[in-house]
């Protein structure tokens, strides 16, 4: 009953390590490895993601433009009205 949550069971052949939160560094290698890794992942996926997004945007704007044109009245239809 006096065991901590992490010591509830003993599992053989499993070694666990822990470190105090006060000993950890919050952002290790953030500028030297983190930002270049983000740039590498962005450039690797931009050519997979951007073309469908551009295509969907163009389709959306074309559809809205066609809808707005369809709502307008054609003045030639009303030339002979009295």
Helices and strands as residue ranges (DSSP letters): G 5-7, I 30-34, H 35-71, G 75-78
